[in-house]
Amino acid sequence: MTTQDIQTRGEALVAAALAKDAKAAHRHTDFFVFGRHIDEGIPYWERAAEAGDIWSHYTLARYRKIRGDRAAADALYRAVAEFDAGSAYGLGVLLREDGRNDEAAEWLRHAWEYGRHLEAKIELGKLMAAEGRAAEASAFLMSDTELGDIAVFRWSQLFDSFEEVFDRVAAALDTAEADEDGAAALAAVRELFELDAHFADYPGLAPRADALYRRGSELSAEAGMYYAMFLTETGEESWPEAIELLLRAREEGVPQAAALLGNKCEQRGEMAMAERAHLLAVRAGEEAPKWNLGMLCLRFGRYDEAERWFREFGEDDQDAVRQLARIAALREGGPRAADEPDYRQLSVLRERAEAGDVRAGYEYADMLNDWGGKNARHLIPWMEPAARAGDADALYDLAQLCAKLRRFTDRDTWHRKSAEAGDQHSCHHMGRLSDFHHDYQESERWYVRAAGLGSRLDSMIAGKLMVQRQAYAEAEPYLRRAWEEGDDNDAFRTETAGYYGTALRHLDRLAEAMTLLATAVEGWRDVRRLYDTDDLDVLARMIDPEKELEALDEALDAELDAGLEEDDEE
């Protein structure tokens, strides 16, 4: 595709927009989207949008959002959302991602009622369920359906299943309360575990679950223990109540409650309370907390106590023997492991963080994250101030914590900031995110940046994308580096061989390409298994090393024939 072809198409797009020829403008826009010329299309979409073309507004908004300019995307969607269902849907999704649910619901409903935009209907149903209105969401999704609306059915089933769990548990608790049956209450509460995977996406379910857990806990101390676990995963403000529930369960004969309290305290940095809870668990006959006590004492340099706890496991426990050897080495002045934090600094870091030292807050959260029991919900408030101040370490780690909590918009926002600050892993994430949205030019830029930060994998991916757009000379140094610096243990070794061989073939370095392509042909079936067989776009862009090798053989034969003809002429 030449620059002249792109310019001709772009000017035709703008002319169609000025002439109010929506079909032609749409067709010319598709040329840029499906031809993967997003960079080249953006200035023409800007001009076409100024001329009032709706599809250019929508398309430009999508790519502004993908590339991180959410404010520009909002403005573009909003300009035409009233009379374009696709833009109303796009605006609704963007607003929902930003937590502006009331306005999001208005635009999603408009997209459905104005243009029967099925995805908008589904998103509105999911928003209702997220607010705790699962029955209403299911009824809405199944209303006014047509033959092609089958996609709503699985969401309706999911939301119905939430209601079924709540109704079943409530009925079982009614019976348990009437009979004053703690065992029945415990069995009822356990059925709520089916909802655990959904609270992050549908937080509005939590209040109803809370009420049912509370009812069960009044009849069963063990149900109270599960209620405490629920509280620690769904809200920070409920920590004091969770402690009371766990202590009550311990007092009423649930030994694992104390061990659970100890683990939860460790996650939160409440080490004195954690130690007391582990001791309670040991006194109740629990064995596992002895290990926790040993590790806690070891990390704080209390070697005599640590040694005593590890000896409880006997000489046949190799893990305990290794810890005892480690204690002996530390007593003799041996160094701690290079990657092991000095946990004795935890209390100091917390004090500094509480006094406003944002870097200390990050180091405190990071140290707790390394401790063992991770709790993203508790760590984020300690880490976020440093990220907002631009701390490179905090930016990446905060993105990872947001991912654990399924806060995907926040995850991508922090990864973008981290990538812009020069983190290789975040650059890779942004490359994958752009690739997912089929913005391959932006994707390639992120992978190139990640490759420049030292990643062989990203060097291979950058080179692969260049080969796929037939930029073989650009691809060669990236693929050469991935190949020459790699080894057979690289999971992407065969894929590197295929794309490097293809680049070299097109650069007429046929002898070098031969071995690489032969290697790729031998293992390409394993490469294809790495990719989703339903992702037709990925499969369409993938090279076929067998065809590349056949083309190489033909080129070599042609060279040989040309050489023989020259000999005959001589």
Secondary structure, DSSP 8 states (H G I E B T S, - for coil): --HHHHHHHHHHHHHHHHTT-HHHHHHHHHHHHHTT-HHHHHHHHHHHHHTT-HHHHHHHHHHHHHTT-HHHHHHHHHHHGGG-HHHHHHHHHHHHHTT-HHHHHHHHHHHHHHH--HHHHHHHHHHHHHTT-HHHHHHHHHTT--TT-TTHHHHHHHHHHHHHHHHHHHHHHHHHHHHT-HHHHHHHHHGGGGGGGGTTT-GGGHHHHHHHHHHHHHH-HHHHHHHHHHHHHH-GGGHHHHHHHHHHHHHTT-THHHHHHHHHHHHHT-HHHHHHHHHHHHHTT-SHHHHHHHHHHHHTT-HHHHHHHHHTT-TT-HHHHHHHHHHHHHHTT----TT---GGGHHHHHHHHHTT-HHHHHHHHHHHHHHSS--HHHHHHHHHHHHHTT-HHHHHHHHHHHHHTT-HHHHHHHHHHHHHTT-HHHHHHHHHHHHHTT-HHHHHHHHHHHHHTT-HHHHHHHHHHHHHTT-HHHHHHHHHHHHHS--TT-TTHHHHHHHHHHHHHHTT-HHHHHHHHHHHHHHHHHHHTTS-TT-HHHHHHS--HHHHHHHHHHHHHHHHHHHHHHHHH-
